[in-house]
């Protein structure tokens, strides 16, 4: 709000002359940004999901619509900065200028954001994110945002001669500390590389002696500090005060984080090769991920089987907008760097490099884009070729708003028409936004609902609004419905059935409109699967139809294969159920959960021996059973009369939970069934000793199995 109020103030308008002054023309950076915005717009129109590309999803809010706003913001800021003839060179000291107020505002906001990250308890509880990051809500996003803020702070400290400049240095220290506190490796690598590069450039190319000396000292101190931190990274004292240092110094290519990133990058590269020219459409990496899904992702948990970003901005641009987008994006970086080097602004050049390196492990967010476009506008305006206006001699400039009087008269009708059109657009957007707001409100209420009846009412209201993200809402609601099912809260209700069918209808429309998007058929399939199990078996047909479409999109995704296996198991089609579970195992035989589901399917079919073999294989591969799952498996061993295995397993359970008398009771029963009366008697007495009220039942048990007859 401050930025827009500043731009619209009379003083600012008097400085920005649109007619009566002609800027030389767009420079290469301006053209690159304009071309980049054009490319992402066009490739989104011909992409696999234009709606998602244009509007983005609700979690990211990073669609073309937002980028176009940032484009307008960029050119407004370029015009504003050029009106003040900003000077980017570090060799020229200046006093604080009006143009610096935007950077000052950015630094102040970043300071407040950093404080919320370091002291999250000052925020309302509903604003506090479990993943950290303060008000931004994500540590990685926070780190990316603060890299730019740190570069701007250092630039202001070096550039301006006033007492307040030391506050910028304090802000810089705060930003760097907060970045290290996030522990985000990509951001840490970026900020360290940027600092070292900036100091090296200042040391060798800046003429200001104070800057050269300061750079030399800082470079030596930082290199020494990094060396010491690396040598003593495992010391408890260092771990206490700099907990993030171990994450930076112990990067392993075998770690789950690194492995999943590499797999995601491979998927992205495959997507680029498939549509290298036109791309898949802005924000549609998730489609590419599912199409080229690598079964190894499941090794690291179900949460790693859903990616909407490759966590590499360059690859993401390539996937979504084609190689043309990559080339133009690199051109933006090249020309920004060129103008900064030309002005010997090594601090902002190093900031650009740091931002680029960090984004090789992350991606742009709306938080970082605010500073990034402000940053680029400043760089563009500092270019000598385009920041000096040529004044036309055939008009008298109106000093208040910067427009020639003759032009005002000639264009009066056009201006009125434009203003009327703008007012109509504003009213439409207000109505549009209010409708979206109401839809989001009811979605939130549905999420917070504790009962199905309450949830049903909010779902009906949320789906009644025709909003761009209606399909996405249906996915969220389908997920909530399946959670109710897993919690055992689904009751056969005609009203609930009608509401859930509305969700399914929206999802099926998504299947028709966006046949390459896995999220619609897989969630439609799950909704119909629950409806078939809890309401009417006729819904199994729709479940099968949608899940088979999902398999066609992502044939190696185990989640789809598991769901198909479950569907055919419910339909008593054991042959097909086994086929799909075996296919899941074949996709990645070393993944334990696939063997677990295959084992359960064998048991359901009546092949207990084959089922136990697969279950044991799952446990051997590291599958951890819950207590209920352990008891289920032990029941299967009991049916197979595998007493030795039962005895071993119950002994392990008693060892891990010696106060649980139930395990002793079950072990005594197993000993009795196996014929080991002595062990059965000893275990029974041990159970009574642990819980004396069992004495009467224990005596009955002893008599039943005649445990005292051998004495």
C-alpha positions as CSV (number, residue, x, y, z in Angstrom):
1,X,0.0,0.0,0.0
2,X,2.9,2.3,0.8
3,X,4.4,1.8,-2.7
4,X,1.1,2.6,-4.5
5,X,0.4,5.6,-2.4
6,X,3.9,6.9,-3.0
7,X,3.5,6.4,-6.8
8,X,0.1,8.2,-6.8
9,X,1.1,11.2,-4.7
10,X,1.0,14.6,-6.5
11,X,4.7,15.0,-5.9
12,X,5.5,11.8,-7.6
13,X,3.1,12.5,-10.5
14,X,4.8,15.9,-11.0
15,X,8.1,14.0,-11.4
16,X,6.9,11.4,-13.8
17,X,6.3,12.9,-17.2
18,X,4.6,10.7,-19.7
19,X,4.1,13.2,-22.5
20,X,6.5,16.1,-23.1
21,X,9.5,13.9,-22.1
22,X,10.4,10.9,-24.1
23,X,12.7,8.3,-22.6
24,X,15.2,7.0,-25.2
25,X,13.4,3.6,-25.4
26,X,13.2,0.3,-23.6
27,X,16.5,-1.1,-22.7
28,X,17.4,-4.8,-23.2
29,X,16.3,-5.7,-19.6
30,X,12.9,-4.1,-20.2
31,X,12.4,-6.0,-23.4
32,X,13.5,-9.2,-21.8
33,X,11.0,-8.9,-19.0
34,X,8.2,-8.0,-21.4
35,X,9.1,-10.9,-23.6
36,X,9.3,-13.3,-20.7
37,X,5.8,-12.3,-19.5
38,X,4.5,-12.7,-23.1
39,X,6.0,-16.2,-23.3
40,X,4.5,-17.5,-20.1
41,X,1.2,-16.1,-21.1
42,X,1.2,-17.7,-24.6
43,X,2.6,-21.1,-23.4
44,X,-0.1,-21.1,-20.7
45,X,-2.9,-20.7,-23.2
46,X,-1.6,-23.8,-25.1
47,X,-0.6,-25.7,-22.0
48,X,-2.3,-28.7,-20.5
49,X,-4.3,-26.8,-17.9
50,X,-4.7,-23.1,-18.9
51,X,-7.0,-22.3,-15.9
52,X,-4.3,-23.5,-13.4
53,X,-1.6,-21.7,-15.4
54,X,-3.5,-18.3,-15.4
55,X,-4.9,-18.3,-11.9
56,X,-2.4,-20.5,-10.1
57,X,-3.4,-22.6,-7.1
58,X,-4.5,-21.2,-3.8
59,X,-1.5,-22.5,-1.9
60,X,1.1,-20.8,-4.2
61,X,-0.9,-17.9,-5.7
62,X,1.8,-17.7,-8.4
63,X,-0.1,-17.9,-11.7
64,X,0.3,-15.8,-14.8
65,X,-2.3,-13.4,-13.4
66,X,0.0,-12.5,-10.6
67,X,3.0,-12.3,-12.9
68,X,1.2,-9.8,-15.1
69,X,0.6,-7.7,-12.0
70,X,4.3,-7.8,-11.2
71,X,5.0,-6.8,-14.8
72,X,2.9,-3.7,-14.4
73,X,4.5,-3.0,-11.0
74,X,8.0,-3.3,-12.6
75,X,7.3,-0.8,-15.4
76,X,5.7,1.7,-12.9
77,X,8.8,1.4,-10.7
78,X,11.1,1.8,-13.7
79,X,9.3,5.0,-14.6
80,X,9.5,6.3,-11.1
81,X,13.2,5.5,-10.6
82,X,14.1,7.0,-13.9
83,X,12.3,10.2,-13.0
84,X,14.8,10.6,-10.2
85,X,17.8,9.7,-12.4
86,X,19.0,7.0,-9.9
87,X,22.7,6.3,-9.7
88,X,23.7,2.7,-9.1
89,X,27.5,3.1,-9.1
90,X,29.1,2.5,-5.7
91,X,31.9,5.0,-6.5
92,X,29.4,7.9,-6.3
93,X,28.2,8.8,-2.8
94,X,24.9,10.5,-2.4
95,X,22.6,11.7,0.3
96,X,19.3,9.9,0.8
97,X,16.9,10.5,-2.2
98,X,13.1,10.1,-2.5
99,X,13.8,7.0,-4.7
100,X,15.5,5.3,-1.8
101,X,12.2,5.3,0.2
102,X,11.1,2.2,-1.6
103,X,14.2,0.3,-0.7
104,X,13.9,1.7,2.8
105,X,10.3,0.4,3.1
106,X,11.4,-3.0,1.7
107,X,14.2,-3.2,4.4
108,X,11.8,-2.2,7.2
109,X,9.3,-4.8,6.2
110,X,12.0,-7.5,5.9
111,X,13.2,-6.6,9.4
112,X,9.7,-7.1,10.8
113,X,9.4,-10.4,8.9
114,X,12.7,-11.6,10.4
115,X,11.6,-10.7,13.9
116,X,8.4,-12.9,13.4
117,X,10.7,-15.7,12.3
118,X,13.0,-15.5,15.3
119,X,10.2,-14.9,17.8
120,X,7.2,-16.6,16.3
121,X,5.2,-16.4,19.6
122,X,4.6,-12.7,19.0
123,X,2.2,-13.8,16.1
124,X,-1.4,-14.9,16.7
125,X,-1.5,-18.6,17.1
126,X,-3.4,-19.1,13.9
127,X,-0.5,-17.3,12.0
128,X,2.2,-19.5,13.4
129,X,3.4,-22.2,11.0
130,X,4.8,-25.5,12.2
131,X,7.5,-25.3,9.5
132,X,8.8,-22.0,10.8
133,X,9.4,-19.0,8.6
134,X,7.5,-16.5,10.7
135,X,4.7,-14.7,9.0
136,X,5.8,-16.0,5.6
137,X,5.1,-19.6,6.9
138,X,8.0,-21.4,5.3
139,X,11.7,-21.4,6.2
140,X,12.9,-21.8,2.6
141,X,10.6,-19.1,1.3
142,X,11.8,-16.8,4.0
143,X,15.5,-17.4,3.2
144,X,14.9,-16.7,-0.5
145,X,13.1,-13.5,0.4
146,X,15.8,-12.3,2.8
147,X,18.7,-12.8,0.3
148,X,17.4,-9.9,-1.7
149,X,16.7,-7.8,1.4
150,X,20.2,-8.4,2.6
151,X,21.7,-7.2,-0.7
152,X,19.5,-4.1,-0.7
153,X,20.5,-3.3,2.9
154,X,24.2,-3.6,2.1
155,X,23.8,-1.4,-0.9
156,X,22.1,1.3,1.1
157,X,24.7,1.1,3.8
158,X,27.6,1.6,1.3
159,X,25.8,4.1,-1.0
160,X,24.3,6.8,1.2
161,X,26.1,9.2,3.5
162,X,23.9,9.8,6.6
163,X,23.8,8.6,10.2
164,X,21.0,6.2,9.5
165,X,23.2,4.1,7.2
166,X,24.4,2.1,10.2
167,X,20.8,0.9,10.7
168,X,21.1,-0.8,7.3
169,X,24.2,-2.6,8.5
170,X,22.3,-3.8,11.6
171,X,19.5,-5.0,9.3
172,X,22.0,-6.8,7.1
173,X,23.4,-8.7,10.1
174,X,19.8,-9.6,11.2
175,X,19.0,-10.9,7.7
176,X,22.1,-13.0,7.4
177,X,21.6,-14.5,10.9
178,X,17.9,-15.3,10.1
179,X,19.0,-16.9,6.8
180,X,21.4,-19.1,8.7
181,X,18.7,-19.9,11.3
182,X,16.4,-21.2,8.6
183,X,18.9,-23.9,7.8
184,X,17.9,-23.9,4.1
185,X,20.9,-25.3,2.3
186,X,20.1,-23.7,-1.1
187,X,19.8,-20.3,0.4
188,X,22.9,-20.7,2.5
189,X,24.9,-21.8,-0.5
190,X,23.5,-18.8,-2.4
191,X,24.2,-16.2,0.3
192,X,27.7,-17.5,0.9
193,X,28.6,-17.5,-2.8
194,X,27.1,-14.0,-3.2
195,X,29.0,-12.6,-0.2
196,X,32.4,-14.0,-1.4
197,X,31.8,-12.9,-5.0
198,X,30.7,-9.4,-4.0
199,X,33.7,-8.9,-1.7
200,X,36.1,-10.2,-4.4
201,X,34.7,-7.9,-7.0
202,X,34.8,-4.9,-4.6
203,X,38.4,-5.7,-3.7
204,X,39.7,-5.7,-7.3
205,X,37.5,-3.3,-9.2
206,X,36.1,-0.6,-6.8
207,X,38.2,2.6,-6.7
208,X,37.1,3.7,-3.3
209,X,39.9,2.9,-0.9
210,X,37.7,2.4,2.1
211,X,35.6,-0.1,0.3
212,X,38.6,-2.0,-1.0
213,X,40.2,-2.2,2.5
214,X,36.8,-3.3,4.1
215,X,36.3,-5.9,1.4
216,X,39.8,-7.4,1.9
217,X,39.4,-7.6,5.7
218,X,35.8,-9.0,5.4
219,X,36.9,-11.6,2.8
220,X,39.8,-12.8,5.0
221,X,37.6,-12.9,8.1
222,X,34.7,-14.8,6.4
223,X,37.0,-17.3,4.7
224,X,38.7,-17.9,8.1
225,X,35.3,-18.2,9.8
226,X,33.9,-20.7,7.3
227,X,37.1,-22.8,7.6
228,X,36.8,-22.8,11.4
229,X,33.1,-23.7,11.2
230,X,33.8,-26.6,8.9
231,X,36.6,-27.9,11.1
232,X,34.6,-27.7,14.3
233,X,31.2,-28.4,12.9
234,X,30.6,-31.4,15.2
235,X,31.4,-29.5,18.4
236,X,28.4,-29.3,20.8
237,X,28.9,-25.6,21.5
238,X,28.8,-24.8,17.8
239,X,25.8,-27.0,17.3
240,X,24.0,-25.1,20.1
241,X,24.6,-21.6,18.8
242,X,24.7,-22.3,15.0
243,X,22.4,-25.4,14.7
244,X,22.1,-25.0,10.9
245,X,25.8,-25.3,10.3
246,X,25.7,-29.1,10.4
247,X,23.1,-29.2,7.7
248,X,25.4,-27.2,5.4
249,X,28.6,-29.0,6.1
250,X,27.1,-32.6,6.1
251,X,25.4,-32.6,2.7
252,X,25.2,-36.1,1.5
253,X,24.1,-37.3,-2.0
254,X,22.6,-40.4,-0.3
255,X,20.2,-38.4,1.9
256,X,16.5,-38.5,1.2
257,X,16.3,-34.7,0.5
258,X,19.0,-34.8,-2.1
259,X,17.8,-38.0,-3.7
260,X,14.2,-36.8,-4.1
261,X,15.5,-33.5,-5.6
262,X,17.6,-35.4,-8.1
263,X,14.6,-37.6,-9.0
264,X,12.4,-34.5,-9.4
265,X,15.0,-32.8,-11.6
266,X,15.1,-36.0,-13.8
267,X,11.3,-35.8,-14.2
268,X,11.5,-32.1,-15.1
269,X,14.2,-32.7,-17.7
270,X,12.2,-35.5,-19.3
271,X,9.2,-33.0,-19.5
272,X,11.4,-30.4,-21.2
273,X,12.5,-33.0,-23.8
274,X,8.9,-33.9,-24.5
275,X,7.7,-30.3,-25.0
276,X,10.8,-28.3,-25.4
277,X,9.2,-25.6,-27.5
278,X,5.8,-24.9,-26.2
279,X,6.2,-26.1,-22.6
280,X,3.4,-27.6,-20.5
281,X,2.0,-24.3,-19.3
282,X,2.9,-22.1,-16.3
283,X,2.5,-23.9,-13.0
284,X,1.9,-27.4,-14.5
285,X,5.0,-29.2,-13.4
286,X,2.8,-31.5,-11.3
287,X,1.4,-32.9,-14.5
288,X,4.9,-33.6,-15.8
289,X,5.9,-35.1,-12.4
290,X,3.0,-37.6,-12.5
291,X,3.5,-38.5,-16.1
292,X,7.2,-39.2,-15.6
293,X,6.8,-40.5,-12.0
294,X,9.7,-42.5,-10.6
295,X,8.5,-45.3,-8.3
296,X,11.6,-44.6,-6.1
297,X,9.8,-41.6,-4.6
298,X,7.7,-43.8,-2.4
299,X,10.8,-45.0,-0.7
300,X,10.9,-41.7,1.1
301,X,7.2,-41.7,2.1
302,X,3.8,-40.9,0.5
303,X,4.4,-37.2,1.1
304,X,7.2,-37.4,-1.5
305,X,5.0,-38.8,-4.2
306,X,3.3,-35.4,-4.8
307,X,5.4,-32.6,-6.2
308,X,4.1,-29.4,-7.9
309,X,7.6,-27.8,-8.1
310,X,10.9,-29.4,-9.1
311,X,12.7,-27.1,-6.6
312,X,14.9,-25.7,-9.4
313,X,13.7,-22.5,-10.9
314,X,15.5,-22.9,-14.1
315,X,14.1,-26.4,-14.7
316,X,10.6,-25.2,-13.7
317,X,10.8,-22.4,-16.3
318,X,11.9,-24.9,-18.9
319,X,9.1,-27.3,-18.1
320,X,6.3,-24.8,-18.0
321,X,7.3,-22.3,-20.7
322,X,9.7,-24.2,-22.9
323,X,13.3,-23.5,-23.8
324,X,12.3,-20.1,-25.1
325,X,11.3,-19.1,-21.5
326,X,14.7,-20.4,-20.2
327,X,16.6,-18.4,-22.8
328,X,14.7,-15.2,-22.0
329,X,14.9,-15.7,-18.3
330,X,18.7,-16.1,-18.6
331,X,18.7,-12.9,-20.7
332,X,17.0,-11.1,-17.8
333,X,19.8,-12.2,-15.5
334,X,22.5,-11.4,-18.1
335,X,21.3,-7.8,-18.8
336,X,20.7,-7.1,-15.1
337,X,24.2,-8.3,-14.4
338,X,25.6,-6.4,-17.3
339,X,24.1,-3.1,-16.2
340,X,25.2,-3.6,-12.7
341,X,28.8,-4.4,-13.7
342,X,28.8,-1.4,-16.0
343,X,27.9,0.8,-13.1
344,X,30.4,-1.1,-10.9
345,X,27.6,-2.0,-8.5
346,X,29.2,-5.2,-7.3
347,X,27.0,-5.5,-4.3
348,X,23.7,-5.8,-6.3
349,X,25.5,-7.9,-8.9
350,X,26.5,-10.4,-6.1
351,X,22.9,-10.2,-4.8
352,X,21.7,-11.2,-8.3
353,X,24.1,-14.2,-8.3
354,X,23.1,-15.2,-4.8
355,X,19.4,-15.1,-5.7
356,X,20.0,-17.2,-8.9
357,X,22.1,-19.8,-7.0
358,X,19.5,-20.1,-4.2
359,X,16.7,-20.6,-6.9
360,X,18.6,-23.5,-8.3
361,X,17.4,-25.4,-5.2
362,X,14.0,-23.6,-4.8
363,X,11.7,-21.4,-6.8
364,X,10.2,-17.9,-7.0
365,X,7.4,-17.1,-4.6
366,X,5.2,-14.0,-4.3
367,X,7.2,-12.9,-1.3
368,X,10.5,-12.9,-3.2
369,X,9.0,-11.6,-6.4
370,X,8.0,-8.3,-4.7
371,X,11.6,-7.5,-4.0
372,X,12.9,-9.1,-7.2
373,X,10.8,-6.9,-9.5
374,X,11.6,-3.8,-7.4
375,X,15.3,-4.8,-7.6
376,X,15.2,-5.3,-11.4
377,X,13.3,-2.0,-11.9
378,X,16.1,-0.2,-10.0
379,X,18.7,-1.9,-12.1
380,X,16.9,-1.0,-15.4
381,X,16.5,2.7,-14.3
382,X,20.2,2.9,-13.4
383,X,21.2,2.1,-17.0
384,X,22.6,5.3,-18.5
385,X,21.1,4.6,-22.0
386,X,17.5,4.8,-20.8
387,X,17.5,6.9,-17.7
388,X,18.1,10.3,-19.3
389,X,15.0,11.8,-20.9
390,X,14.9,13.8,-24.1
391,X,12.6,16.8,-23.7
392,X,10.4,17.6,-26.7
393,X,10.4,21.3,-27.6
394,X,6.9,21.6,-29.1
395,X,4.9,21.3,-25.9
396,X,4.6,23.1,-22.6
397,X,4.8,20.7,-19.7
398,X,2.2,20.9,-17.0
399,X,4.3,20.8,-13.9
400,X,1.6,19.3,-11.6
401,X,0.9,16.1,-13.5
402,X,3.6,16.2,-16.2
403,X,1.3,16.4,-19.3
404,X,1.1,19.0,-22.1
405,X,-2.1,21.1,-21.9
406,X,-2.8,20.5,-25.6
407,X,-2.6,16.8,-25.1
408,X,-5.0,17.0,-22.2
409,X,-7.6,18.7,-24.4
410,X,-7.1,16.4,-27.3
411,X,-7.3,13.3,-25.3
412,X,-10.1,14.4,-22.9
413,X,-12.7,12.2,-24.4
414,X,-10.4,9.2,-24.6
415,X,-9.4,9.7,-21.0
416,X,-13.1,9.9,-19.9
417,X,-13.8,6.7,-21.8
418,X,-10.8,5.0,-20.3
419,X,-11.8,6.1,-16.8
420,X,-15.4,4.8,-17.3
421,X,-14.0,1.5,-18.5
422,X,-11.6,1.3,-15.6
423,X,-14.5,1.9,-13.1
424,X,-16.6,-0.9,-14.7
425,X,-13.6,-3.3,-14.5
426,X,-13.0,-2.3,-10.9
427,X,-16.6,-3.0,-9.9
428,X,-16.5,-6.3,-11.7
429,X,-13.3,-7.3,-10.0
430,X,-14.7,-6.3,-6.6
431,X,-17.7,-8.6,-7.3
432,X,-15.4,-11.3,-8.5
433,X,-13.2,-11.1,-5.5
434,X,-16.1,-11.0,-3.1
435,X,-17.5,-14.2,-4.6
436,X,-14.1,-15.8,-4.3
437,X,-13.8,-14.7,-0.7
438,X,-17.1,-16.2,0.2
439,X,-16.1,-19.5,-1.5
440,X,-12.8,-19.5,0.4
441,X,-14.7,-18.8,3.7
442,X,-17.0,-21.7,3.4
443,X,-14.1,-24.0,2.3
444,X,-12.3,-23.0,5.5
445,X,-15.4,-23.7,7.6
446,X,-15.7,-27.1,6.0
447,X,-12.1,-27.9,6.9
448,X,-12.8,-26.9,10.5
449,X,-16.0,-28.9,10.7
450,X,-16.1,-31.6,13.4
451,X,-19.2,-33.5,12.2
452,X,-20.3,-34.7,8.8
453,X,-23.6,-32.9,9.0
454,X,-21.8,-29.6,9.6
455,X,-19.3,-30.4,6.9
456,X,-22.1,-31.2,4.4
457,X,-23.7,-27.8,4.8
458,X,-20.5,-25.8,4.3
459,X,-19.5,-28.0,1.3
460,X,-22.8,-27.2,-0.5
461,X,-22.3,-23.5,0.0
462,X,-18.7,-23.6,-1.1
463,X,-19.5,-25.5,-4.3
464,X,-22.4,-23.1,-5.2
465,X,-19.9,-20.3,-6.2
466,X,-18.5,-20.5,-9.8
467,X,-14.9,-19.5,-9.1
468,X,-11.7,-20.2,-11.1
469,X,-10.4,-22.6,-8.4
470,X,-13.6,-24.7,-8.2
471,X,-11.9,-27.8,-9.4
472,X,-9.1,-27.3,-6.8
473,X,-11.7,-26.9,-4.1
474,X,-13.2,-30.2,-5.1
475,X,-9.9,-31.9,-4.7
476,X,-9.6,-30.4,-1.2
477,X,-13.1,-31.6,-0.3
478,X,-12.5,-35.1,-1.7
479,X,-9.4,-35.3,0.6
480,X,-11.5,-34.2,3.6
481,X,-14.2,-36.8,2.7
482,X,-11.6,-39.6,2.6
483,X,-10.2,-38.5,6.0
484,X,-13.7,-38.9,7.5
485,X,-13.8,-42.4,6.0
486,X,-10.5,-43.4,7.5
487,X,-11.7,-42.1,10.9
488,X,-14.7,-44.3,10.6
489,X,-17.1,-41.4,10.7
490,X,-19.0,-42.1,7.4
491,X,-22.7,-42.9,8.0
492,X,-25.2,-43.8,5.3
493,X,-27.0,-40.5,4.8
494,X,-28.9,-39.5,1.6
495,X,-28.0,-35.8,2.2
496,X,-24.3,-36.7,2.5
497,X,-24.5,-38.9,-0.6
498,X,-25.9,-36.0,-2.6
499,X,-23.2,-33.6,-1.4
500,X,-20.4,-36.0,-2.2
501,X,-21.8,-36.6,-5.6
502,X,-21.5,-32.8,-6.2
503,X,-17.8,-33.1,-5.4
504,X,-17.5,-36.0,-7.7
505,X,-19.3,-34.2,-10.5
506,X,-16.8,-31.3,-10.3
507,X,-13.9,-33.7,-10.3
508,X,-15.2,-35.6,-13.4
509,X,-15.6,-32.3,-15.2
510,X,-11.9,-31.7,-14.4
511,X,-11.1,-35.1,-15.9
512,X,-12.9,-34.1,-19.1
513,X,-11.4,-30.6,-19.4
514,X,-7.8,-31.5,-18.3
515,X,-7.2,-35.2,-19.3
516,X,-3.5,-35.0,-18.5
517,X,-4.0,-33.9,-14.9
518,X,-3.8,-36.9,-12.5
519,X,-5.3,-35.1,-9.5
520,X,-8.9,-35.2,-10.9
521,X,-9.3,-38.9,-11.8
522,X,-7.4,-40.2,-8.8
523,X,-9.6,-38.2,-6.3
524,X,-12.8,-38.9,-8.3
525,X,-11.8,-42.6,-8.1
526,X,-11.3,-42.4,-4.3
527,X,-14.6,-40.6,-3.8
528,X,-16.5,-43.2,-5.7
529,X,-14.6,-46.0,-4.0
530,X,-15.8,-44.8,-0.6
531,X,-19.4,-44.2,-1.9
532,X,-19.4,-47.8,-3.3
533,X,-18.1,-49.2,0.0
534,X,-20.4,-47.2,2.3
535,X,-23.5,-46.4,0.2
536,X,-24.0,-48.5,-3.0
537,X,-21.8,-50.9,-4.9
538,X,-22.9,-49.3,-8.2
539,X,-20.4,-46.6,-7.6
540,X,-17.6,-49.1,-8.0
541,X,-18.1,-48.7,-11.8
542,X,-17.3,-44.9,-11.7
543,X,-14.4,-45.6,-9.3
544,X,-12.9,-48.2,-11.8
545,X,-13.4,-45.8,-14.7
546,X,-11.6,-42.9,-13.1
547,X,-8.8,-45.0,-11.5
548,X,-8.0,-46.7,-14.8
549,X,-7.7,-43.2,-16.4
550,X,-5.4,-42.3,-13.5
551,X,-3.3,-45.4,-14.2
552,X,-3.1,-44.4,-17.9
553,X,-1.7,-41.0,-16.9
554,X,0.8,-42.3,-14.4
555,X,1.2,-46.1,-14.9
556,X,4.0,-46.5,-12.3
557,X,2.5,-44.5,-9.5
558,X,2.0,-47.0,-6.6
559,X,-0.8,-45.0,-5.0
560,X,-3.0,-45.5,-8.1
561,X,-2.1,-49.2,-8.2
562,X,-2.9,-49.6,-4.5
563,X,-6.3,-48.0,-5.0
564,X,-7.1,-50.3,-8.0
565,X,-6.0,-53.3,-5.9
566,X,-8.3,-52.2,-3.1
567,X,-11.2,-51.6,-5.5
568,X,-11.0,-55.1,-7.0
569,X,-10.6,-56.6,-3.6
570,X,-13.9,-54.9,-2.6
571,X,-15.4,-56.3,-5.8
572,X,-14.1,-59.8,-4.9
573,X,-12.1,-59.8,-8.1
574,X,-9.0,-61.3,-6.5
575,X,-7.2,-61.9,-9.7
576,X,-7.2,-58.3,-10.8
577,X,-6.5,-57.2,-7.3
578,X,-3.3,-59.3,-7.2
579,X,-2.3,-58.1,-10.7
580,X,-2.3,-54.5,-9.6
581,X,-0.5,-55.2,-6.3
582,X,2.1,-57.3,-8.1
583,X,2.5,-54.4,-10.6
584,X,3.2,-52.1,-7.7
585,X,5.9,-54.4,-6.3
586,X,7.5,-54.9,-9.7
587,X,7.7,-51.1,-10.2
588,X,10.2,-50.9,-7.2
589,X,10.7,-54.3,-5.5
590,X,12.8,-52.7,-2.7
591,X,9.9,-50.6,-1.3
592,X,8.4,-52.2,1.7
593,X,4.8,-51.0,1.7
594,X,4.2,-52.5,-1.7
595,X,5.0,-55.9,-0.3
596,X,2.7,-55.2,2.7
597,X,-0.3,-54.5,0.5
598,X,0.4,-57.5,-1.7
599,X,0.6,-59.6,1.4
600,X,-2.8,-58.3,2.6
601,X,-4.3,-59.1,-0.8
602,X,-3.0,-62.7,-0.7
603,X,-4.5,-63.1,2.8
604,X,-7.8,-61.7,1.8
605,X,-7.9,-64.3,-1.1
606,X,-7.2,-67.1,1.4
607,X,-3.6,-67.7,0.5
608,X,-2.2,-67.0,4.0
609,X,1.2,-68.6,3.5
610,X,1.9,-66.4,0.4
611,X,0.5,-63.4,2.3
612,X,2.8,-64.0,5.3
613,X,5.8,-64.3,3.0
614,X,5.1,-60.9,1.5
615,X,4.4,-59.4,4.9
616,X,7.7,-60.7,6.2
617,X,9.4,-59.3,3.2
618,X,7.9,-55.9,3.9
619,X,9.1,-56.1,7.5
620,X,12.6,-57.2,6.4
621,X,12.7,-54.1,4.1
622,X,12.0,-51.9,7.1
623,X,8.2,-51.6,7.2
624,X,7.2,-50.6,10.7
625,X,3.9,-52.1,11.9
626,X,1.5,-50.4,14.2
627,X,0.2,-52.3,17.2
628,X,-3.1,-53.1,15.4
629,X,-1.1,-54.3,12.3
630,X,1.1,-56.5,14.6
631,X,-2.0,-58.1,16.1
632,X,-3.5,-58.7,12.7
633,X,-0.3,-60.4,11.5
634,X,-0.1,-62.5,14.7
635,X,-3.7,-63.6,14.1
636,X,-2.6,-64.9,10.7
637,X,0.3,-66.8,12.3
638,X,-2.2,-68.3,14.8
639,X,-4.5,-69.5,11.9
640,X,-1.4,-71.1,10.3
641,X,-0.5,-72.6,13.8
642,X,3.0,-71.1,13.5
643,X,3.5,-71.2,17.3
644,X,7.3,-70.6,17.3
645,X,6.9,-67.4,15.3
646,X,4.0,-66.3,17.6
647,X,6.1,-67.0,20.7
648,X,9.1,-65.0,19.4
649,X,6.9,-62.0,18.4
650,X,5.0,-61.8,21.7
651,X,8.3,-62.1,23.6
652,X,9.5,-59.0,21.7
653,X,6.3,-57.2,22.4
654,X,6.7,-58.0,26.2
655,X,10.3,-56.9,26.1
656,X,9.3,-53.5,24.6
657,X,6.2,-53.1,26.8
658,X,6.8,-55.2,30.0
659,X,3.8,-53.6,31.9
660,X,1.2,-54.7,29.3
661,X,-0.5,-57.7,30.9
662,X,-2.4,-58.5,27.6
663,X,0.8,-59.7,25.9
664,X,1.5,-62.1,28.8
665,X,-2.1,-63.4,28.6
666,X,-1.8,-64.0,24.8
667,X,1.6,-65.6,25.2
668,X,0.3,-68.0,27.9
669,X,-2.5,-69.0,25.5
670,X,0.0,-69.7,22.7
671,X,2.1,-71.8,25.0
672,X,-1.0,-73.8,26.1
673,X,-2.1,-74.3,22.4
674,X,1.4,-75.5,21.5
675,X,1.5,-78.0,24.3
676,X,4.2,-76.3,26.5
677,X,2.2,-76.5,29.8
678,X,5.2,-75.5,31.9
679,X,5.8,-72.3,30.0
680,X,2.0,-71.6,29.9
681,X,1.8,-71.9,33.7
682,X,4.8,-69.7,34.4
683,X,3.5,-67.0,32.0
684,X,0.0,-67.2,33.6
685,X,1.5,-66.7,37.1
686,X,3.6,-63.8,35.8
687,X,0.5,-62.2,34.5
688,X,-1.4,-62.6,37.8
689,X,1.6,-61.1,39.6
690,X,1.5,-58.1,37.3
691,X,-2.3,-57.7,37.7
692,X,-3.7,-59.6,40.7
693,X,-7.4,-59.2,39.7
694,X,-6.7,-61.8,37.0
695,X,-6.4,-64.6,39.6
696,X,-9.9,-66.0,39.2
697,X,-9.7,-66.1,35.3
698,X,-6.2,-67.5,35.6
699,X,-7.4,-70.4,37.7
700,X,-10.1,-71.2,35.1
701,X,-7.4,-71.0,32.4
702,X,-5.2,-73.4,34.3
703,X,-8.0,-75.9,34.8
704,X,-9.1,-75.6,31.1
705,X,-5.7,-76.6,29.8
706,X,-4.8,-78.9,32.7
707,X,-1.6,-77.0,33.3
708,X,-1.0,-78.6,36.8
709,X,-1.4,-82.2,35.8
710,X,2.3,-82.9,35.1
711,X,3.2,-81.9,38.7
